[in-house]
């Protein structure tokens, strides 16, 4: 077991340590992978083009394979200077804390998140809310570490891909270790989806 793995045996919820690993092109690298995912969902290319693309992707995988790292060492999720901390899994989200202590900003589902008929997959909408409401609970409650206890999503209208939406969220109440939050996704003044959730602050050493 490596030194960093030994330091994080799974007995606690450890915050990410900020890093600049990956260098100045790490953000461009993440954007390129996102765009590749979009093209992979959208491509209707000739067989020989798909074969060539597969060869190129294999080459990139082989290039990166020797540098496989655990979550405490990889820059993914620890690049505080990048949107979503450089986490490829995250739905693109750009938010800030408002003067009235809410979280507001924008979000966009990409082609990669397509469900059917131009709509984002329902699971992607739920993933967006888990990130948005989790960030809200963390920032507005001062919670050091928390886990999602439940997340309820109401889908009001179609969440289309490649469309910028407005998001808004806030803390509804705090009861001991329980943080109740809710939020909405808007298309203009139309509610696309809304959700409420419960996050629970973790005890010291709790995974």
C-alpha distance (Angstrom), angle and dihedral (degrees) to the residues before:
residue distance angle dihedral
X1 . . .
X2 3.81 . .
X3 3.78 123.4 .
X4 3.82 94.4 -106.6
X5 3.83 92.1 45.3
X6 3.81 89.1 52.6
X7 3.80 89.7 51.4
X8 3.82 90.3 54.1
X9 3.82 105.9 42.0
X10 3.83 93.5 163.8
X11 3.78 96.5 -96.4
X12 3.78 96.2 114.0
X13 3.78 144.5 32.1
X14 3.78 101.1 -110.2
X15 3.80 120.3 -166.0
X16 3.81 117.2 -125.0
X17 3.78 115.1 -95.6
X18 3.83 109.6 -128.3
X19 3.77 114.7 -115.4
X20 3.79 142.7 171.7
X21 3.80 92.0 -149.5
X22 3.77 112.5 139.5
X23 3.77 90.7 44.0
X24 3.79 130.6 -128.6
X25 3.82 93.2 -38.8
X26 3.81 97.1 55.5
X27 3.80 91.8 95.8
X28 3.80 90.1 49.4
X29 3.81 88.7 48.7
X30 3.82 91.5 54.2
X31 3.82 91.7 46.4
X32 3.81 90.2 49.7
X33 3.81 91.7 52.5
X34 3.82 90.5 48.4
X35 3.80 90.1 51.1
X36 3.80 90.3 47.5
X37 3.81 89.2 53.7
X38 3.82 89.1 51.6
X39 3.80 91.8 50.1
X40 3.82 91.3 46.7
X41 3.82 89.6 56.1
X42 3.80 93.5 44.8
X43 3.81 105.2 37.1
X44 3.81 120.2 115.9
X45 3.79 95.1 173.1
X46 3.81 133.8 156.0
X47 3.79 117.1 -88.1
X48 3.80 93.2 -106.5
X49 3.81 91.6 52.7
X50 3.81 91.2 51.6
X51 3.82 89.5 48.5
X52 3.79 91.2 51.2
X53 3.81 91.4 46.5
X54 3.80 90.6 50.5
X55 3.82 89.8 52.0
X56 3.82 91.1 50.5
X57 3.81 93.2 47.8
X58 3.81 89.4 48.7
X59 3.79 88.4 52.2
X60 3.82 91.7 52.3
X61 3.82 90.4 48.1
X62 3.79 90.9 51.4
X63 3.82 89.8 48.4
X64 3.82 91.9 54.6
X65 3.81 99.3 36.1
X66 3.85 97.3 86.8
X67 3.81 89.7 57.1
X68 3.83 99.0 56.8
X69 3.81 106.5 145.9
X70 3.79 137.0 -178.4
X71 3.80 119.5 -104.4
X72 3.81 92.6 -95.6
X73 3.80 92.8 57.2
X74 3.80 103.8 36.4
X75 3.83 115.4 91.4
X76 3.81 89.7 -135.1
X77 3.80 107.0 111.8
X78 3.82 91.9 9.8
X79 3.81 101.5 74.2
X80 3.79 97.2 101.3
X81 3.81 89.9 178.2
X82 3.82 91.8 65.6
X83 3.84 132.4 70.8
X84 3.80 109.6 -90.3
X85 3.82 88.0 7.5
X86 3.80 88.2 -79.4
X87 3.82 92.7 -63.5
X88 3.81 109.3 155.1
X89 3.81 91.9 -159.5
X90 3.80 94.8 60.8
X91 3.82 123.0 99.0
X92 3.83 107.5 -116.6
X93 3.82 104.1 -92.1
X94 3.81 130.9 167.3
X95 3.81 113.3 -171.3
X96 3.79 142.0 157.1
X97 3.80 138.2 -174.0
X98 3.81 112.7 -99.6
X99 3.79 127.9 -139.8
X100 3.82 90.0 -103.7
X101 3.83 90.4 54.8
X102 3.76 100.5 -102.9
X103 3.78 130.8 121.9
X104 3.80 117.0 -114.9
X105 3.79 137.9 164.8
X106 3.77 142.6 99.0
X107 3.80 139.0 -59.8
X108 3.77 135.0 -172.1
X109 3.80 133.0 -164.3
X110 3.80 112.7 -143.3
X111 3.81 129.6 -147.5
X112 3.80 87.3 -93.8
X113 3.83 88.5 66.2
X114 3.82 93.9 55.7
X115 3.77 117.1 137.7
X116 3.80 105.5 173.0
X117 3.81 139.7 -45.0
X118 3.79 94.5 14.2
X119 3.80 94.0 -52.4
X120 3.77 125.7 125.4
X121 3.80 114.1 -113.3
X122 3.80 111.5 -94.1
X123 3.79 90.0 -124.8
X124 3.80 89.6 57.2
X125 3.82 90.1 53.6
X126 3.81 89.4 51.6
X127 3.81 90.1 47.7
X128 3.80 89.7 53.4
X129 3.79 90.7 53.2
X130 3.80 93.0 47.3
X131 3.81 88.8 55.8
X132 3.81 95.6 41.2
X133 3.81 96.2 46.1
X134 3.80 93.0 40.1
X135 3.79 90.2 53.5
X136 3.81 89.6 47.0
X137 3.81 93.1 51.2
X138 3.79 91.7 46.2
X139 3.80 97.1 47.1
X140 3.79 100.6 37.9
X141 3.80 99.7 40.2
X142 3.80 99.0 41.1
X143 3.79 90.1 -125.4
X144 3.78 111.6 169.1
X145 3.81 93.9 -156.8
X146 3.79 133.7 -2.3
X147 3.78 144.5 166.4
X148 3.79 132.0 -145.1
X149 3.82 109.9 -102.4
X150 3.80 96.0 178.6
X151 3.79 138.8 -13.1
X152 3.81 122.4 -163.2
X153 3.82 118.2 -169.0
X154 3.80 127.2 -169.1
X155 3.81 113.5 -162.9
X156 3.81 107.6 -149.0
X157 3.81 102.5 170.7
X158 3.78 139.6 -8.0
X159 3.80 115.4 -60.6
X160 3.78 101.8 -148.4
X161 3.77 125.3 -154.7
X162 3.80 122.0 -115.6
X163 3.82 91.3 25.5
X164 3.79 124.1 117.7
X165 3.80 112.1 -127.5
X166 3.77 131.7 -170.0
X167 3.81 117.7 -122.8
X168 3.80 130.7 -163.0
X169 3.81 130.7 178.9
X170 3.78 141.5 165.3
X171 3.79 145.3 174.5
X172 3.81 112.4 -93.9
X173 3.77 97.3 -171.7
X174 3.79 147.4 -29.8
X175 3.80 123.5 -135.6
X176 3.76 112.1 179.0
X177 3.80 105.6 -63.5
X178 3.81 92.7 -8.9
X179 3.82 119.3 100.2
X180 3.82 115.9 -169.4
X181 3.80 115.4 -159.8
X182 3.79 138.1 169.7
X183 3.76 137.3 -174.1
X184 3.79 147.0 170.4
X185 3.78 140.3 -141.6
X186 3.81 113.9 -141.6
X187 3.79 135.6 -163.1
X188 3.79 99.1 -162.1
X189 3.81 102.1 -52.6
X190 3.82 94.0 -24.6
X191 3.78 117.6 103.9
X192 3.79 108.1 -129.4
X193 3.80 95.2 -179.3
X194 3.78 139.2 -18.6
X195 3.78 132.9 -161.8
X196 3.76 143.8 -177.9
X197 3.76 126.4 -159.1
X198 3.76 146.1 177.4
X199 3.79 120.8 -133.6
X200 3.79 120.9 -172.3
X201 3.79 122.8 -147.9
X202 3.78 110.6 -126.4
X203 3.76 124.8 -123.9
X204 3.83 118.2 -122.8
X205 3.80 108.8 -73.0
X206 3.80 93.6 10.0
X207 3.87 111.9 137.3
